[in-house]
Amino acid sequence: MPEALTAGGETAPQSADVLVSGGGVAGLTAAAAFGAAGLSVICVDPAPPVTEEGAAGADLRTTAFLQPSVDLLQRIGLWDRLSAYAAPLQVMRIVDAGGREPTARLIREFDASEISAEPFGYNLPNWLLRRELTARLAELPNVAFRPGTGTAGLTAREDAALVDLSGGTRVHARLVVAADGRESPVRKALGIGARTIRYGQKALAFAVTHERPHGNVSTEVHRFGGPFTLVPLPDREGRPSSAVVWMERGAEIARLRALPRAAFEAELNARSAGVLGHLTQATGLTEWPIISQIADDYTGPRTALIAEAAHVVPPIGAQGLNMSLADLAALVELMAPDPGNAAALAAYARRRRPEALARLIGIDALNRASMMTPRPLRDLRAAALGGLYALGPLRRTMMRAGLGLR
């Protein structure tokens, strides 16, 4: 996709079927998906991907790919690269530890075997996903990944979009995919607003090793301040390992981060309610603020918003990136054979925004319930969980809905 000179000596825009703005997990997957569909793709991100766990700036979060997302990864030729590093999620366990002491007083398990022959999904570290996704893009001759280059400007017209990149290059694209995060430059360039809910929470993400095998069980421990989640990972140096997502109010996260390691591990083990025995911190910490957010519109001329440019939800029930890949699956399906055409963009917005809004409302309610501090409300939360679980048809319906299955 080289640049050419016009008759006047100016550099002519480069051309691509699709310009993906954003090189996170969602953006890299989008570039791979459109590349696998035979389209020419340019993917840009101002920051080069960090692809080693111990490197500065590594994203120590993990992604649980649920069944529909795994299906998409298989279709676009990515799953064979990823499956060897993935830990299956067979059971989703919810533990209420909201009593007087931080111990489990109610445990309910949702087993994938009730609704499917397959696990709910598979969990992988985000830094490793970036490594494997960039390696996949390097194999696709019709995809150019340009880390260190950002989107500096956008002129969207009905026939095409002109994208100005930070290095001075201009790209003529039939479709621009905004996968550039919750502060999306593309969304702002289009003048699309977003509604945001702030909880005063932050989350810590890191890996641990533990005494007891996780048995492919993902566990959410609810007390107050937000859920504490242990998600299976493959063994680490011969010891069982899990990813932790620890949500708390911002001041509490700051207090925890300031603790010496031994004191932090003591707090860690108290918060886990002992569900996997003693936990040992195995990596550094990644921290990020918790919000809910949804864009007022999902499209502009020749432009579609996906992932956190379109929606942000708290990390509950493995919904975030799976919503993003549902965006991508719909977009790839609707864009053939003319990526960026107005009818397909309108259909995309009609399909995805109501679905995302409904999930955002549900996850917002779950997060607020998990934050409850007064004991009577925590007791009510436990009673509601026990009652819902006891109704088999409702339990199975909830599991299918969580996967995005109809």
C-alpha positions in Angstrom: 0.0 0.0 0.0 2.7 2.5 -1.0 2.1 6.2 -1.4 2.2 7.8 -4.9 2.8 11.3 -6.1 0.1 13.3 -7.8 0.7 15.3 -11.0 1.3 18.4 -8.8 4.0 16.6 -6.8 1.8 16.1 -3.7 1.6 12.7 -2.0 -1.6 11.0 -2.9 -3.6 9.2 -0.2 -3.0 5.6 0.4 -6.0 3.4 -0.2 -7.4 0.5 1.9 -10.8 -1.2 2.1 -10.7 -0.9 5.9 -8.8 1.4 8.3 -8.9 0.1 11.9 -8.1 2.8 14.5 -6.8 1.0 17.6 -4.4 -1.8 18.2 -5.8 -3.3 21.4 -7.2 -6.8 21.5 -10.4 -5.8 19.7 -8.7 -3.7 17.1 -6.1 -6.4 16.2 -8.9 -9.0 16.0 -10.8 -6.7 13.7 -7.8 -6.3 11.4 -7.4 -10.1 11.3 -11.1 -10.6 10.7 -11.3 -8.2 7.7 -8.0 -9.5 6.4 -9.3 -13.1 6.5 -12.3 -11.8 4.5 -9.9 -10.8 1.7 -10.1 -7.0 2.3 -7.1 -4.7 2.4 -6.6 -3.4 5.9 -4.5 -0.8 7.6 -4.5 -1.0 11.5 -2.9 1.9 13.5 -2.3 2.6 17.1 -0.1 5.3 18.7 1.4 2.8 21.2 3.3 -0.3 20.1 1.8 -3.5 21.7 3.5 -4.8 24.8 3.9 -8.5 24.2 5.8 -9.7 27.3 4.3 -10.2 30.7 7.2 -8.6 32.6 7.7 -5.6 30.3 6.8 -2.1 31.4 3.2 -1.3 30.5 2.1 -4.9 30.0 -1.6 -5.4 30.2 -2.0 -8.0 33.0 -5.7 -8.4 32.5 -7.1 -11.5 30.9 -9.9 -12.1 28.4 -12.4 -14.9 28.8 -13.6 -15.7 25.3 -17.1 -17.1 25.5 -18.5 -19.7 23.0 -19.6 -17.2 20.3 -16.3 -15.4 20.4 -14.4 -18.7 20.1 -16.5 -19.5 17.0 -15.5 -16.2 15.5 -11.8 -16.7 16.3 -12.0 -20.2 14.6 -13.6 -18.7 11.5 -10.9 -16.0 11.0 -8.0 -18.4 11.6 -6.9 -17.2 15.1 -8.0 -20.0 17.4 -5.4 -22.5 16.4 -2.7 -19.9 17.5 -4.5 -19.3 20.9 -5.9 -22.6 22.0 -2.6 -24.0 23.4 -2.4 -21.1 25.9 -6.1 -21.1 27.0 -7.7 -22.4 30.2 -11.2 -23.7 29.8 -14.1 -22.2 31.9 -16.4 -25.1 32.7 -18.1 -23.7 35.8 -19.0 -20.2 36.9 -19.2 -20.1 40.7 -20.7 -17.3 42.6 -19.8 -17.0 46.3 -21.5 -14.6 48.7 -19.2 -13.7 51.6 -21.3 -10.8 52.8 -21.8 -12.0 56.3 -20.2 -10.7 59.5 -16.9 -12.5 58.6 -15.3 -12.6 55.1 -16.1 -16.3 54.7 -18.2 -18.0 52.1 -21.8 -18.3 53.4 -23.5 -19.2 50.0 -22.0 -20.9 47.0 -23.8 -21.5 43.7 -22.3 -23.1 40.6 -23.4 -22.7 37.0 -22.1 -25.6 35.0 -21.8 -25.3 31.2 -22.8 -29.0 30.8 -26.4 -28.0 31.6 -26.7 -26.1 28.3 -23.8 -27.3 26.1 -21.2 -29.9 25.4 -18.6 -27.2 25.3 -17.2 -25.1 28.2 -18.6 -21.6 28.7 -15.3 -20.3 27.1 -11.5 -20.0 27.5 -9.3 -17.6 29.3 -6.1 -16.0 28.0 -3.8 -13.2 29.2 -4.1 -9.9 27.3 -0.3 -9.5 26.8 -0.2 -12.9 25.2 -3.2 -12.1 23.0 -1.3 -9.1 21.7 1.7 -11.2 20.9 -0.2 -13.8 19.0 -2.5 -11.4 17.2 0.3 -9.3 15.9 2.1 -12.4 14.7 -1.1 -13.4 12.8 -1.3 -10.0 11.2 2.2 -10.4 9.9 1.1 -13.5 8.1 -1.6 -11.7 6.2 -0.2 -10.0 3.0 -3.3 -7.7 2.7 -3.0 -6.4 6.3 -0.6 -3.6 7.4 -0.2 -3.0 11.1 1.5 0.3 12.0 2.2 0.6 15.7 3.4 4.0 16.7 1.0 5.7 14.4 -2.3 7.2 15.6 -5.4 8.7 14.0 -5.0 12.5 13.9 -8.1 13.5 11.8 -11.1 12.1 10.0 -13.1 13.5 7.1 -16.0 11.1 6.6 -18.1 11.3 3.4 -20.8 9.2 1.9 -18.4 7.6 -0.7 -15.3 7.2 1.5 -13.4 8.4 4.6 -10.2 10.3 4.5 -8.1 9.5 7.6 -5.1 11.7 8.6 -2.5 9.7 10.5 0.0 11.1 13.0 3.0 10.6 10.7 1.5 12.9 8.0 0.1 10.1 5.9 -3.5 10.2 4.6 -5.5 7.1 4.0 -8.6 6.8 1.7 -10.7 4.0 3.3 -14.1 2.5 2.3 -14.7 1.7 6.0 -13.2 3.1 9.2 -13.5 0.9 12.3 -13.1 2.8 15.5 -11.6 0.4 18.1 -9.7 3.2 19.8 -11.0 3.0 23.3 -13.4 4.8 25.7 -11.9 8.2 24.7 -12.1 7.3 21.0 -10.6 10.0 18.8 -12.6 8.8 15.9 -15.9 9.0 17.9 -15.0 12.6 18.9 -14.1 13.5 15.3 -17.5 12.4 14.3 -19.1 14.5 17.0 -20.8 11.5 18.6 -21.3 11.9 22.4 -21.4 9.2 25.0 -23.3 8.7 28.2 -21.1 7.7 31.2 -21.9 6.2 34.6 -19.1 6.5 37.2 -19.0 4.3 40.3 -16.0 5.6 42.1 -14.4 2.1 41.7 -11.2 0.9 40.3 -9.9 -2.6 39.6 -6.7 -4.4 40.0 -5.7 -7.2 37.6 -2.8 -9.6 38.3 -2.0 -13.3 38.4 -1.7 -15.6 41.4 -0.7 -19.1 42.2 -2.7 -21.1 44.7 -2.8 -24.2 46.8 -5.8 -25.9 45.3 -6.4 -26.6 41.6 -9.1 -24.4 40.1 -10.7 -27.3 38.3 -11.6 -25.0 35.4 -14.0 -23.1 37.7 -14.2 -19.3 37.5 -15.2 -17.8 40.9 -16.8 -14.4 41.8 -16.6 -13.6 45.5 -19.1 -10.9 46.6 -18.8 -9.0 49.8 -18.9 -5.2 49.3 -17.1 -2.7 47.2 -17.3 -4.9 44.0 -16.7 -8.5 43.0 -13.4 -10.3 43.5 -13.0 -12.7 40.6 -10.6 -15.6 40.1 -10.4 -16.8 36.5 -8.5 -20.0 35.6 -5.2 -19.8 33.8 -2.9 -22.7 32.8 -0.5 -23.9 35.5 2.4 -21.5 36.3 5.8 -23.1 37.0 4.0 -26.3 38.1 1.5 -24.6 40.4 -2.2 -23.9 39.8 -2.7 -20.4 38.6 -5.6 -17.9 38.2 -6.1 -14.3 37.1 -7.5 -11.9 39.6 -9.8 -9.0 39.0 -10.3 -7.1 42.3 -12.8 -4.3 42.2 -13.1 -1.8 45.0 -13.8 1.8 45.7 -10.9 4.0 44.5 -9.6 4.9 47.9 -9.4 1.3 48.9 -7.5 0.4 45.8 -5.0 3.2 46.5 -4.6 1.8 50.1 -4.1 -1.7 48.8 -1.5 -0.7 46.2 0.5 1.2 48.9 0.9 -1.9 51.1 4.1 -3.9 51.3 3.9 -7.2 49.5 3.3 -9.3 52.6 0.5 -7.1 53.8 -1.0 -7.0 50.3 -1.0 -10.8 50.2 -2.7 -10.9 53.6 -5.5 -8.7 52.3 -5.7 -10.7 49.1 -6.2 -13.9 51.0 -8.8 -12.4 53.3 -10.8 -11.1 50.3 -10.7 -14.4 48.5 -12.6 -16.1 51.3 -10.1 -19.0 51.0 -11.9 -20.6 48.0 -8.6 -21.8 46.4 -6.5 -22.0 49.6 -3.6 -19.7 50.1 -3.0 -17.2 47.2 0.5 -16.0 46.2 0.9 -12.9 44.0 2.7 -13.9 40.8 2.9 -10.7 38.7 2.7 -7.0 39.0 -0.5 -5.1 39.1 -2.6 -3.4 36.4 -5.1 -0.8 37.5 -7.9 0.9 35.7 -11.1 2.9 36.5 -14.5 1.2 36.3 -17.3 3.0 34.4 -20.3 2.1 32.2 -20.5 4.0 29.0 -22.4 3.9 25.7 -22.0 6.0 22.6 -25.1 8.0 21.5 -24.7 6.5 18.0 -22.7 3.6 16.7 -22.0 4.9 13.2 -21.1 7.9 11.0 -20.5 8.1 7.3 -18.3 5.2 6.3 -17.5 4.7 10.0 -18.5 2.1 12.6 -17.7 2.1 16.4 -16.9 -1.2 18.1 -15.6 -2.3 21.5 -14.9 0.5 24.1 -15.4 3.2 21.5 -19.0 2.0 21.5 -19.6 0.6 25.0 -17.8 0.1 28.3 -19.0 -2.1 31.1 -17.6 -3.3 34.4 -15.7 -6.6 34.2 -18.5 -8.8 35.5 -19.5 -12.0 33.8 -16.8 -11.8 31.1 -19.1 -9.5 29.0 -16.8 -6.6 27.9 -14.6 -8.0 25.1 -17.3 -10.6 24.2 -19.7 -7.7 23.4 -16.8 -6.2 21.3 -16.4 -9.4 19.3 -20.2 -9.6 18.8 -19.9 -6.1 17.3 -17.1 -7.3 15.1 -19.0 -10.5 14.0 -22.0 -8.4 13.0 -19.9 -5.8 11.2 -18.0 -8.4 9.1 -21.2 -10.1 8.2 -23.0 -6.9 7.2 -20.2 -5.3 5.3 -19.8 -7.7 2.4 -19.5 -6.9 -0.4 -19.2 -3.1 0.0 -17.6 -2.2 3.3 -18.9 1.0 4.8 -22.1 1.3 2.7 -24.9 3.3 4.4 -27.5 0.5 4.5 -25.1 -2.0 6.2 -24.0 0.6 8.8 -27.6 1.4 9.6 -28.3 -2.3 10.1 -25.2 -2.6 12.3 -26.4 0.2 14.6 -29.9 -1.3 14.8 -28.6 -4.7 15.7 -25.8 -3.9 18.1 -26.7 -0.7 20.1 -29.9 -2.0 21.7 -28.2 -5.3 22.6 -25.3 -3.5 24.2 -27.6 -1.1 26.1 -29.6 -4.0 27.5 -26.4 -5.7 28.7 -25.0 -2.5 30.1 -28.2 -2.0 32.2 -28.0 -5.5 33.5 -24.3 -5.3 34.4 -24.8 -1.9 36.0 -27.4 -3.5 38.3 -25.1 -6.4 39.2 -22.3 -4.1 40.0 -24.4 -1.9 42.2 -25.6 -5.1 44.0 -22.0 -6.2 44.5 -21.0 -2.8 46.0 -23.6 -3.0 48.8 -22.2 -2.2 52.2 -25.2 -2.4 54.7 -25.6 -6.0 56.0 -29.4 -6.2 55.4 -28.9 -5.4 51.7 -26.1 -8.0 51.5 -28.4 -10.5 53.1 -31.1 -9.7 50.5 -28.5 -10.1 47.7 -27.6 -13.6 49.0 -31.3 -14.6 49.3 -32.0 -13.4 45.7 -29.0 -15.4 44.4 -30.2 -18.6 46.1 -33.8 -18.1 44.9 -32.8 -17.5 41.2 -30.4 -20.5 41.2 -33.1 -22.8 42.5 -35.3 -22.3 39.5 -33.7 -24.6 36.9 -35.3 -23.2 33.7 -34.5 -19.7 34.8 -30.9 -20.7 35.7 -30.4 -22.2 32.2 -31.9 -19.2 30.5 -29.6 -16.9 32.4 -26.6 -19.0 31.4 -27.6 -18.9 27.7 -28.2 -15.1 27.9 -24.7 -14.6 29.5 -23.1 -16.4 26.5 -25.2 -14.4 24.0 -27.0 -17.5 22.9 -30.7 -17.4 22.0 
